[in-house]
Amino acid sequence: MKIEITVAAAVVVVVVVVVAASAVVVVVAAAAAVVVVVVVVVVVVVVIITTTVQLSKDKSRTFALKCLKKKHIVETRQQEHIYSEKRIMMEADSPFITKLHKTFRDRKYVYMLMEVCLGGELWTILRDRGNFDDITARFCVACVLEAFSYLHAKGIIYRDLKPENLLLDARGYVKLVDFGFAKKIGMGKKTWTFCGTPEYVAPEIILNKGHDHSADYWSLGILMYELLHGTPPFSGSDPMRTYNVILKGIDHIEFPKKISRPAHLLIKKLCRDNPMERLGYGKNGISDIRKNKWFQGFDWEGLMNLTLTPPIIPKVKTATDTSNFDTYPRDMDIAADELSGWDVDF
Ligand SMILES: *[C@@H]1O[C@H](CO)[C@@H](O)[C@H](O)[C@H]1NC(C)=O
């Protein structure tokens, strides 16, 4: 799908006008091509405001517009992460990864115009349901696995798997968002940057031994556990305690009865302390995970050609229906100007 939005990228001037309680209209001066309707605020690495926007010529075509405060990015030294996110997402073309169509910038913000996923966060659905059955969890994990398969083949590791970073599209397909920690490391290479969410961090990252795509398989095991149980296996009252339990290993974790035997065994195979022993890291790669008993009978072909009926079908009434997202208090701060020019390629 090719999106054409007639905005001169270099000279986008964004004027924010508050209209009603929850509605904001953004007028892009260059072409007035985009109208912002509803506001959803999400806090990720930096303070991020995501809104849905419509093509003015065709109101049924909506997008998500991620607005990042430049000042905040500079203060938290996230410039490289933001560029890496832009590069990787622009390049990625997979049904299991949200598309990034275009980026913009002005004095206060950088913007990412992305595919909208109106089914909401998997995190919200998990919170409301408590935990998922095998069929639901299997579909979600399978979507993530296909996204990883795509990324790893390009030498990209994701490094920030968690239910908050998984969105459902209107059909119920699961997609990865937020590539702030993703990195292109190349085949057979390792990287040393410490990053991720404490509960999902692999032991080799904590121990600063260097890590590669095997760290993503670890996090896949953690995700499986969290989806089936409702909370992740390793957690503590602060990150240090969490790291301590992670280093003790998965064998110290008591699995609740509601996690089926095949699921339990697969989680253990993904969460091996030694990255080289994790399922998916062998010479057959990810197909070893697809062939695991827990996935027995799963229709991989139907998933890949998007004909499989998802287990959770979100209620989405219109192309601008954001009711599946939690609403956060609106950020009333006027962002400060940031004019150092680091964002020249945005
Ligand atoms: C999609 O996959 C299913 C298997 O579930 C297969 O029966 C069907 O023919 C495929 N459709 C297309 C369009 O490839």
PDBQT file of the ligand as one rigid body, heavy atoms in Angstrom, charges set to zero:
ROOT
HETATM    1  C1  LIG A 401      -3.943 -19.834   2.690  1.00  0.00    +0.000 C 
HETATM    2  O1  LIG A 401      -3.645 -20.914   3.539  1.00  0.00    +0.000 OA
HETATM    3  C2  LIG A 401      -4.640 -21.914   3.601  1.00  0.00    +0.000 C 
HETATM    4  C3  LIG A 401      -4.183 -22.919   4.630  1.00  0.00    +0.000 C 
HETATM    5  O2  LIG A 401      -4.720 -22.584   5.838  1.00  0.00    +0.000 OA
HETATM    6  C4  LIG A 401      -4.843 -22.535   2.245  1.00  0.00    +0.000 C 
HETATM    7  O3  LIG A 401      -5.865 -23.509   2.318  1.00  0.00    +0.000 OA
HETATM    8  C5  LIG A 401      -5.226 -21.447   1.266  1.00  0.00    +0.000 C 
HETATM    9  O4  LIG A 401      -5.314 -21.996  -0.019  1.00  0.00    +0.000 OA
HETATM   10  C6  LIG A 401      -4.206 -20.324   1.280  1.00  0.00    +0.000 C 
HETATM   11  N1  LIG A 401      -4.717 -19.233   0.475  1.00  0.00    +0.000 N 
HETATM   12  C7  LIG A 401      -3.946 -18.524  -0.338  1.00  0.00    +0.000 C 
HETATM   13  C8  LIG A 401      -4.619 -17.408  -1.035  1.00  0.00    +0.000 C 
HETATM   14  O5  LIG A 401      -2.764 -18.736  -0.465  1.00  0.00    +0.000 OA
ENDROOT
TORSDOF 0
